[in-house]
Amino acid sequence: DAKESVIPLQEGHMCSQSASHRFCYTNTRVPQWHDIWTRMQIRINSSRMIRVIQVDSEEELKELEEFNVWNFLSSFLKEKLNNTCIDVDLYSNKTCLKVELLETGRFDPKLFLVFFLGLLLFFCGDMLSRSQLFYYSAGISVGLLASLLILIYMMSKVMPKKSPVYFLLVGGWSFSLYLLQLIFKNLREICKSYWQYLLGYLLLVGFVSFGVCYRYGPLENERSINLLSWTLQLLGLLLMYSGIQIRPIALALVVIAICTKYLDYPLQWAYAAYRRVQSARLGPSPPRLLTEEEYRVQGEVETRRALEELRSYCNSPDFSAWAAVSRIQSPKRFADFVGGASHLTPNEVSVHEQEYGLGGVFLEDQLFEEEEEDD
């Protein structure tokens, strides 16, 4: 079985296979003084896309066949290539490889995750830009991934620009990017062999990054929040476009996403422009008259609001109480009104209902006038 067997590699010999296999090279040479500039390599050439994983023993090769979270995540970090070279340590006993031939036309979960992440960033960019959890998470992540870049940037601010050290700092950016790429390629080996140092780095840099984020606090300026939101949405569109391999479909999905999120604004603008054109062509429309019920309700609301404003003014320091009391007939009733009592007495309410209520004199006169006009 191709998955169970391990093909031994011999120095100076070529091995040709047409499927995915596991290989091991056993080093029998003892390094001598004349080997100080000697390098041993395993060259891998393929006409199709392959993924190469290097381990140190056959037991680790068997572990690669077992499904776990780490193997699933590391498959995303391993780059796809056609040709590569694996350096063999002169002091290592074995160098084992798993050469995986990538199938064409199969579902790629990495592309789906990229598209889903872009979809999430685009539609949730407004919410994420105002979220404190996202602010601290993003700050700590940037601190962990780019701590060396941040340190070089801070040193470039302190050092004078004419100093020769400044040129070293410029070159340090390239070295930092190369170091990050090297770390991601060998992340499994680093986690396995130097997990104590990695844990200490994560705790230290994570705590410092959290302290810096806590010191400056989340974004409060509305323009800064808008810039962050627009940046996240633009990044989301780019991820959505790169996650779909068929470009016309990718472009169509991007347009659909934009229309779905911002379709309300063009519709509102078009409707407002249509109303303006109609009003300019037909002239101003006559105001709508209130019905009797609307007139009664609006009268009650406006009367209640005016009475509250009058009470507030009477309780204010600008109100001259003595001048008002000297001009009114019933000071006690006025004082009760200012204290919150009704502005009408029960007798006045009864008289109003008799005249203007159902069966009142005013309503009967209105009905008689309408009958006379009909006759």
C-alpha contacts under 8 A as a table, 3 or more apart, distances in Angstrom:
res1	aa1	res2	aa2	distance
1	D	4	E	5.33
1	D	5	S	6.09
2	A	5	S	5.58
2	A	6	V	7.97
2	A	19	A	7.83
2	A	20	S	7.15
2	A	21	H	5.86
2	A	22	R	7.91
3	K	6	V	7.95
3	K	20	S	7.60
3	K	21	H	6.29
3	K	22	R	7.19
5	S	21	H	7.80
5	S	22	R	7.08
6	V	21	H	7.25
6	V	22	R	5.05
6	V	23	F	5.30
6	V	24	C	6.71
7	I	21	H	7.56
7	I	22	R	6.22
7	I	23	F	4.69
7	I	24	C	6.35
8	P	23	F	5.74
8	P	24	C	5.03
8	P	25	Y	5.88
8	P	26	T	7.71
9	L	13	H	7.45
9	L	15	C	7.51
9	L	23	F	6.61
9	L	24	C	5.87
9	L	25	Y	4.84
9	L	26	T	7.49
10	Q	13	H	5.60
10	Q	25	Y	6.64
10	Q	26	T	7.91
17	Q	20	S	7.77
17	Q	21	H	7.75
19	A	100	E	7.76
19	A	101	L	6.26
20	S	98	K	7.75
20	S	99	V	5.71
20	S	100	E	4.68
20	S	101	L	5.10
21	H	98	K	6.17
21	H	99	V	5.65
21	H	100	E	6.74
22	R	61	L	7.47
22	R	96	C	7.41
22	R	97	L	5.73
22	R	98	K	4.48
22	R	99	V	6.20
23	F	96	C	5.57
23	F	97	L	5.08
23	F	98	K	6.34
23	F	99	V	7.83
24	C	57	S	7.92
24	C	58	E	7.45
24	C	94	K	6.68
24	C	95	T	5.64
24	C	96	C	4.08
24	C	97	L	6.18
25	Y	94	K	5.58
25	Y	95	T	5.19
25	Y	96	C	6.21
26	T	93	N	5.87
26	T	94	K	4.62
26	T	95	T	6.69
27	N	90	L	7.47
27	N	92	S	6.80
27	N	93	N	5.19
27	N	94	K	5.95
27	N	95	T	7.94
28	T	93	N	7.44
29	R	90	L	7.58
30	V	90	L	7.67
30	V	91	Y	7.67
31	P	35	D	6.14
31	P	90	L	6.44
31	P	91	Y	7.30
32	Q	35	D	5.43
32	Q	36	I	7.64
33	W	36	I	6.04
34	H	37	W	7.54
34	H	38	T	7.98
35	D	38	T	4.78
39	R	87	D	7.41
39	R	88	V	7.52
39	R	90	L	7.98
40	M	87	D	6.04
40	M	88	V	5.34
40	M	89	D	7.46
40	M	90	L	7.49
41	Q	85	C	6.18
41	Q	86	I	5.40
41	Q	87	D	4.54
41	Q	88	V	5.57
42	I	85	C	5.58
42	I	86	I	5.00
42	I	87	D	6.52
42	I	88	V	7.25
43	R	83	N	7.63
43	R	84	T	6.13
43	R	85	C	4.56
43	R	86	I	6.50
44	I	82	N	7.98
44	I	83	N	5.59
44	I	84	T	5.39
44	I	85	C	6.12
45	N	82	N	6.16
45	N	83	N	4.56
45	N	84	T	6.79
46	S	49	M	7.09
46	S	50	I	7.35
46	S	82	N	5.19
46	S	83	N	6.17
47	S	82	N	6.37
48	R	82	N	6.11
48	R	101	L	7.41
48	R	102	L	7.71
49	M	80	K	6.15
49	M	81	L	5.44
49	M	82	N	5.19
49	M	101	L	6.50
49	M	102	L	5.81
50	I	80	K	5.74
50	I	81	L	5.59
50	I	82	N	6.01
50	I	99	V	6.68
50	I	100	E	5.54
50	I	101	L	4.65
50	I	102	L	5.41
51	R	78	K	6.75
51	R	79	E	6.67
51	R	80	K	5.25
51	R	81	L	6.58
51	R	99	V	5.92
51	R	100	E	5.11
51	R	101	L	6.62
51	R	102	L	7.05
52	V	78	K	7.50
52	V	97	L	6.77
52	V	98	K	5.73
52	V	99	V	4.73
52	V	100	E	6.32
53	I	78	K	7.60
53	I	97	L	5.69
53	I	98	K	5.18
53	I	99	V	6.69
54	Q	95	T	7.32
54	Q	96	C	5.89
54	Q	97	L	4.65
54	Q	98	K	6.55
55	V	60	E	6.27
55	V	61	L	6.82
55	V	95	T	6.51
55	V	96	C	5.28
55	V	97	L	6.22
56	D	60	E	6.95
56	D	94	K	5.94
56	D	95	T	5.17
56	D	96	C	5.66
57	S	60	E	5.44
57	S	61	L	6.66
57	S	94	K	6.18
57	S	95	T	6.69
57	S	96	C	5.91
58	E	61	L	4.87
58	E	62	K	6.44
58	E	96	C	6.66
59	E	62	K	5.17
59	E	63	E	6.44
60	E	63	E	4.91
60	E	64	L	6.44
61	L	64	L	5.22
61	L	65	E	7.08
61	L	96	C	7.26
61	L	97	L	7.55
61	L	98	K	7.09
62	K	65	E	5.44
62	K	66	E	7.14
63	E	66	E	5.32
64	L	67	F	7.39
64	L	71	N	6.75
67	F	71	N	6.61
67	F	72	F	7.25
68	N	71	N	5.52
68	N	72	F	6.35
69	V	72	F	5.10
69	V	73	L	6.19
70	W	73	L	5.15
70	W	74	S	5.93
71	N	74	S	5.08
71	N	75	S	6.18
72	F	75	S	5.43
72	F	76	F	7.27
73	L	76	F	5.55
73	L	77	L	7.03
74	S	77	L	5.04
74	S	78	K	6.39
74	S	188	R	7.47
75	S	78	K	5.39
76	F	79	E	7.51
76	F	110	K	6.85
77	L	184	F	6.84
77	L	185	K	6.75
78	K	185	K	6.75
81	L	84	T	7.27
88	V	92	S	7.51
88	V	95	T	6.72
89	D	92	S	5.26
92	S	95	T	7.21
103	E	106	R	6.32
108	D	111	L	5.66
108	D	112	F	6.79
109	P	112	F	5.01
109	P	113	L	6.14
110	K	113	L	5.09
110	K	114	V	6.17
111	L	114	V	5.07
111	L	115	F	6.19
111	L	242	S	7.93
111	L	243	G	4.73
111	L	244	I	6.98
112	F	115	F	5.11
112	F	116	F	6.05
112	F	243	G	6.34
113	L	116	F	5.01
113	L	117	L	5.95
113	L	243	G	7.82
114	V	117	L	5.16
114	V	118	G	6.22
114	V	239	L	5.88
114	V	240	M	6.83
114	V	242	S	7.61
114	V	243	G	5.32
115	F	118	G	5.12
115	F	119	L	6.18
115	F	239	L	5.81
115	F	240	M	4.42
115	F	241	Y	7.43
115	F	242	S	7.34
115	F	243	G	4.54
115	F	244	I	7.03
116	F	119	L	4.97
116	F	120	L	6.15
116	F	240	M	7.27
117	L	120	L	5.05
117	L	121	L	6.17
117	L	236	G	7.03
117	L	239	L	7.16
117	L	240	M	7.71
118	G	121	L	5.12
118	G	122	F	6.08
118	G	235	L	6.94
118	G	236	G	3.68
118	G	237	L	5.99
118	G	238	L	7.13
118	G	239	L	4.67
118	G	240	M	4.85
119	L	122	F	5.27
119	L	123	F	6.26
119	L	236	G	6.01
119	L	237	L	7.40
119	L	239	L	7.95
119	L	240	M	6.30
120	L	123	F	5.56
120	L	124	C	5.69
120	L	125	G	7.72
120	L	236	G	7.19
121	L	124	C	5.28
121	L	125	G	5.14
121	L	232	L	5.82
121	L	233	Q	5.81
121	L	235	L	7.34
121	L	236	G	4.87
122	F	125	G	5.42
122	F	232	L	6.55
122	F	233	Q	4.13
122	F	234	L	7.13
122	F	235	L	7.58
122	F	236	G	4.72
122	F	237	L	6.44
123	F	126	D	7.55
123	F	233	Q	7.29
123	F	261	K	7.28
124	C	127	M	5.30
124	C	128	L	6.01
125	G	128	L	5.10
125	G	129	S	6.00
125	G	229	S	5.04
125	G	230	W	7.35
125	G	232	L	5.47
125	G	233	Q	5.60
126	D	129	S	5.42
126	D	130	R	6.80
126	D	226	N	7.88
126	D	229	S	5.23
127	M	130	R	5.47
127	M	131	S	6.23
128	L	131	S	4.95
128	L	134	F	5.95
128	L	135	Y	7.93
128	L	229	S	7.53
129	S	134	F	7.41
129	S	135	Y	7.45
129	S	225	I	5.91
129	S	226	N	7.77
129	S	228	L	5.94
129	S	229	S	5.34
130	R	135	Y	7.98
130	R	219	L	7.45
130	R	225	I	6.87
131	S	134	F	5.35
131	S	135	Y	6.31
132	Q	135	Y	4.91
132	Q	136	Y	6.27
132	Q	218	P	6.27
133	L	136	Y	5.43
133	L	137	S	6.02
134	F	137	S	5.02
134	F	138	A	5.81
135	Y	138	A	5.35
135	Y	139	G	6.06
135	Y	213	C	7.94
135	Y	218	P	6.37
136	Y	139	G	5.02
136	Y	140	I	6.05
136	Y	210	F	6.63
136	Y	213	C	6.38
136	Y	214	Y	7.96
137	S	140	I	5.30
137	S	141	S	6.09
138	A	141	S	5.07
138	A	142	V	6.07
139	G	142	V	5.24
139	G	143	G	6.14
139	G	209	S	6.45
139	G	210	F	7.11
139	G	213	C	6.39
140	I	143	G	4.98
140	I	144	L	6.15
140	I	206	G	5.58
140	I	209	S	5.09
140	I	210	F	5.90
140	I	213	C	7.97
141	S	144	L	5.12
141	S	145	L	6.13
141	S	206	G	7.88
142	V	145	L	5.26
142	V	146	A	5.65
142	V	147	S	7.49
143	G	146	A	5.45
143	G	147	S	5.06
143	G	150	I	7.76
143	G	205	V	6.64
143	G	206	G	6.86
143	G	209	S	5.46
144	L	147	S	5.70
144	L	202	L	6.77
144	L	205	V	6.06
144	L	206	G	6.34
144	L	209	S	7.78
145	L	180	L	7.88
146	A	149	L	5.10
146	A	150	I	6.10
147	S	150	I	5.08
147	S	151	L	6.14
147	S	205	V	7.50
148	L	151	L	5.03
148	L	152	I	6.23
148	L	176	S	6.48
149	L	152	I	5.16
149	L	153	Y	6.13
149	L	173	W	6.47
149	L	176	S	6.35
150	I	153	Y	4.98
150	I	154	M	6.18
151	L	154	M	5.16
151	L	155	M	6.21
152	I	155	M	5.03
152	I	156	S	6.12
152	I	169	L	6.37
152	I	172	G	7.02
152	I	173	W	7.22
153	Y	156	S	5.07
153	Y	157	K	6.50
154	M	157	K	5.19
154	M	158	V	6.56
155	M	158	V	5.11
155	M	159	M	6.03
155	M	169	L	7.72
156	S	159	M	5.32
156	S	160	P	7.74
156	S	161	K	7.87
156	S	166	Y	6.66
156	S	169	L	6.52
157	K	160	P	7.70
159	M	163	S	7.12
159	M	165	V	7.52
159	M	166	Y	6.77
160	P	163	S	5.47
160	P	166	Y	7.21
161	K	166	Y	5.95
162	K	166	Y	7.04
163	S	166	Y	5.54
163	S	167	F	7.82
164	P	167	F	5.69
164	P	168	L	7.13
165	V	168	L	5.03
165	V	169	L	6.37
166	Y	169	L	4.99
166	Y	170	V	6.38
167	F	170	V	5.06
167	F	171	G	6.36
168	L	171	G	5.09
168	L	172	G	6.03
169	L	172	G	4.74
169	L	173	W	6.78
170	V	173	W	5.67
170	V	174	S	7.50
171	G	174	S	5.47
171	G	175	F	6.47
172	G	175	F	4.89
172	G	176	S	5.96
173	W	176	S	5.07
173	W	177	L	6.34
174	S	177	L	5.23
174	S	178	Y	6.24
175	F	178	Y	5.06
175	F	179	L	6.04
176	S	179	L	4.97
176	S	180	L	6.19
177	L	180	L	5.13
177	L	181	Q	6.30
178	Y	181	Q	5.12
178	Y	182	L	6.17
179	L	182	L	5.01
179	L	183	I	6.14
180	L	183	I	5.10
180	L	184	F	6.33
181	Q	184	F	5.29
181	Q	185	K	6.32
182	L	185	K	5.18
182	L	186	N	6.37
183	I	186	N	5.27
183	I	187	L	5.58
183	I	190	I	7.78
184	F	187	L	5.02
186	N	189	E	5.51
186	N	190	I	6.26
187	L	190	I	5.07
187	L	191	C	6.07
188	R	191	C	5.22
188	R	192	K	6.20
189	E	192	K	5.11
189	E	193	S	5.96
189	E	194	Y	7.93
190	I	193	S	5.37
190	I	194	Y	5.28
190	I	195	W	6.70
190	I	198	L	7.76
191	C	194	Y	5.72
191	C	195	W	4.73
191	C	198	L	6.96
192	K	195	W	5.85
194	Y	197	Y	5.54
194	Y	198	L	6.24
195	W	198	L	4.88
195	W	199	L	5.92
196	Q	199	L	5.19
196	Q	200	G	6.23
197	Y	200	G	5.05
197	Y	201	Y	6.08
198	L	201	Y	5.06
198	L	202	L	6.16
199	L	202	L	5.12
199	L	203	L	6.18
200	G	203	L	5.20
200	G	204	L	6.00
201	Y	204	L	5.23
201	Y	205	V	5.83
201	Y	206	G	7.89
202	L	205	V	5.50
202	L	206	G	5.53
203	L	206	G	5.17
203	L	207	F	5.96
204	L	207	F	5.27
204	L	208	V	6.27
205	V	208	V	5.05
205	V	209	S	5.96
206	G	209	S	5.08
206	G	210	F	6.07
207	F	210	F	5.10
207	F	211	G	6.16
208	V	211	G	5.01
208	V	212	V	6.27
209	S	212	V	5.15
209	S	213	C	6.21
210	F	213	C	5.09
210	F	214	Y	5.98
211	G	214	Y	5.01
211	G	215	R	5.97
212	V	215	R	5.01
212	V	216	Y	6.47
213	C	216	Y	5.48
213	C	217	G	5.70
213	C	218	P	7.44
214	Y	217	G	4.94
214	Y	218	P	7.81
219	L	224	S	6.71
219	L	225	I	6.25
220	E	224	S	7.49
220	E	225	I	7.09
221	N	224	S	5.34
221	N	225	I	6.33
222	E	225	I	5.06
222	E	226	N	6.16
223	R	226	N	5.00
223	R	227	L	6.18
224	S	227	L	5.08
224	S	228	L	6.26
225	I	228	L	5.16
225	I	229	S	6.09
226	N	229	S	4.96
226	N	230	W	6.05
227	L	230	W	5.16
227	L	231	T	6.07
228	L	231	T	5.04
228	L	232	L	6.18
229	S	232	L	5.20
229	S	233	Q	6.19
230	W	233	Q	5.05
230	W	234	L	6.04
231	T	234	L	5.14
231	T	235	L	6.08
232	L	235	L	5.05
232	L	236	G	6.03
233	Q	236	G	4.89
233	Q	237	L	6.27
234	L	237	L	5.12
234	L	238	L	6.35
235	L	238	L	5.12
235	L	239	L	6.22
236	G	239	L	5.12
236	G	240	M	6.09
237	L	240	M	5.04
237	L	241	Y	6.12
237	L	254	V	6.46
238	L	241	Y	5.11
238	L	242	S	6.12
239	L	242	S	5.08
239	L	243	G	5.92
240	M	243	G	5.17
240	M	244	I	6.79
240	M	250	A	7.20
240	M	254	V	7.05
241	Y	244	I	5.78
241	Y	247	R	7.63
241	Y	250	A	5.14
241	Y	251	L	6.65
241	Y	254	V	6.83
242	S	245	Q	7.00
242	S	250	A	7.77
243	G	250	A	7.94
244	I	247	R	6.86
244	I	249	I	7.37
244	I	250	A	5.35
245	Q	250	A	7.28
246	I	249	I	5.58
246	I	250	A	6.15
247	R	250	A	4.88
247	R	251	L	6.03
248	P	251	L	5.14
248	P	252	A	6.10
249	I	252	A	4.97
249	I	253	L	6.10
250	A	253	L	5.18
250	A	254	V	6.25
251	L	254	V	5.11
251	L	255	V	6.26
252	A	255	V	5.13
252	A	256	I	6.12
253	L	256	I	4.99
253	L	257	A	6.06
254	V	257	A	5.11
254	V	258	I	6.26
255	V	258	I	5.14
255	V	259	C	6.14
256	I	259	C	5.11
256	I	260	T	5.94
257	A	260	T	5.07
257	A	261	K	6.21
258	I	261	K	5.29
258	I	262	Y	5.92
258	I	263	L	7.61
259	C	262	Y	5.26
259	C	263	L	4.80
260	T	263	L	5.61
261	K	264	D	7.72
262	Y	265	Y	5.87
262	Y	266	P	7.36
263	L	266	P	5.63
263	L	267	L	6.36
264	D	267	L	5.29
264	D	268	Q	6.14
265	Y	268	Q	5.12
265	Y	269	W	6.15
266	P	269	W	5.02
266	P	270	A	6.01
267	L	270	A	5.09
267	L	271	Y	6.04
268	Q	271	Y	5.13
268	Q	272	A	6.08
269	W	272	A	5.14
269	W	273	A	6.13
270	A	273	A	5.12
270	A	274	Y	6.09
271	Y	274	Y	5.01
271	Y	275	R	6.19
272	A	275	R	5.13
272	A	276	R	6.27
273	A	276	R	5.12
273	A	277	V	6.24
274	Y	277	V	5.17
274	Y	278	Q	6.14
275	R	278	Q	5.09
275	R	279	S	6.04
276	R	279	S	5.14
276	R	280	A	6.05
277	V	280	A	5.15
277	V	281	R	6.15
278	Q	281	R	5.18
278	Q	282	L	5.93
278	Q	283	G	7.81
279	S	282	L	5.31
279	S	283	G	5.12
279	S	284	P	5.74
279	S	285	S	7.38
280	A	283	G	5.41
280	A	284	P	7.55
282	L	285	S	7.75
290	L	293	E	7.98
290	L	294	E	5.76
290	L	295	Y	5.84
291	T	294	E	5.14
291	T	295	Y	6.02
292	E	295	Y	5.02
292	E	296	R	6.20
293	E	296	R	5.14
293	E	297	V	6.23
294	E	297	V	5.16
294	E	298	Q	5.97
295	Y	298	Q	5.23
295	Y	299	G	6.02
296	R	299	G	5.10
296	R	300	E	6.32
297	V	300	E	5.20
297	V	301	V	6.26
298	Q	301	V	5.09
298	Q	302	E	6.04
299	G	302	E	5.28
299	G	303	T	5.95
300	E	303	T	5.16
300	E	304	R	6.09
301	V	304	R	5.23
301	V	305	R	6.21
302	E	305	R	5.08
302	E	306	A	6.08
303	T	306	A	5.14
303	T	307	L	6.17
304	R	307	L	5.21
304	R	308	E	6.32
305	R	308	E	5.19
305	R	309	E	6.31
306	A	309	E	5.10
306	A	310	L	6.19
307	L	310	L	4.98
307	L	311	R	6.23
308	E	311	R	5.10
308	E	312	S	6.19
309	E	312	S	5.07
309	E	313	Y	6.19
310	L	313	Y	5.14
310	L	314	C	6.17
311	R	314	C	5.09
311	R	315	N	6.27
311	R	337	F	7.63
311	R	338	V	5.31
311	R	339	G	7.99
311	R	340	G	7.90
312	S	315	N	5.24
312	S	316	S	6.29
313	Y	316	S	5.10
313	Y	318	D	7.62
313	Y	319	F	6.50
314	C	319	F	5.49
314	C	321	A	7.65
314	C	338	V	6.75
315	N	319	F	7.05
315	N	338	V	7.33
316	S	319	F	5.80
317	P	320	S	7.88
320	S	323	A	5.60
320	S	324	A	6.45
321	A	324	A	5.20
321	A	325	V	6.11
322	W	325	V	5.18
322	W	326	S	6.21
323	A	326	S	5.35
323	A	327	R	6.69
324	A	327	R	5.37
324	A	328	I	6.57
325	V	328	I	5.55
325	V	331	P	5.69
328	I	331	P	6.33
330	S	333	R	5.49
330	S	334	F	6.47
331	P	334	F	5.04
331	P	335	A	6.15
332	K	335	A	5.05
332	K	336	D	6.23
333	R	336	D	5.09
333	R	337	F	6.23
334	F	337	F	5.05
334	F	338	V	6.29
335	A	338	V	5.15
335	A	339	G	6.22
336	D	339	G	5.01
336	D	340	G	6.45
336	D	341	A	5.33
336	D	342	S	7.93
337	F	340	G	5.25
337	F	341	A	4.56
337	F	342	S	5.91
337	F	343	H	5.76
338	V	341	A	7.12
342	S	345	T	7.30
344	L	348	E	6.12
344	L	349	V	6.63
345	T	348	E	5.27
345	T	349	V	6.43
346	P	349	V	5.10
346	P	350	S	6.23
347	N	350	S	5.12
347	N	351	V	6.27
348	E	351	V	5.17
348	E	352	H	6.17
349	V	352	H	5.13
349	V	353	E	6.27
350	S	353	E	5.21
350	S	354	Q	6.29
351	V	354	Q	5.13
351	V	355	E	6.36
352	H	355	E	5.28
352	H	356	Y	5.81
352	H	357	G	7.16
353	E	356	Y	5.33
353	E	357	G	4.44
353	E	358	L	7.67
353	E	360	G	6.99
354	Q	357	G	5.83
354	Q	358	L	7.98
354	Q	359	G	7.50
354	Q	360	G	4.93
354	Q	361	V	6.99
355	E	360	G	4.47
355	E	361	V	4.88
355	E	362	F	5.55
355	E	363	L	7.74
356	Y	359	G	7.99
356	Y	360	G	5.24
356	Y	361	V	6.74
356	Y	362	F	5.44
356	Y	363	L	6.35
357	G	360	G	5.14
357	G	363	L	7.40
358	L	363	L	7.04
359	G	363	L	6.55
359	G	364	E	6.73
360	G	363	L	5.50
360	G	364	E	6.34
361	V	364	E	5.20
361	V	365	D	6.20
362	F	365	D	5.22
362	F	366	Q	6.32
363	L	366	Q	5.06
363	L	367	L	6.30
364	E	367	L	5.10
364	E	368	F	6.20
365	D	368	F	5.15
365	D	369	E	6.16
366	Q	369	E	5.21
366	Q	370	E	6.35
367	L	370	E	5.21
367	L	371	E	6.35
368	F	371	E	5.16
368	F	372	E	6.25
369	E	372	E	5.18
369	E	373	E	6.29
370	E	373	E	5.13
370	E	374	D	6.28
371	E	374	D	5.08
371	E	375	D	6.30
372	E	375	D	5.13
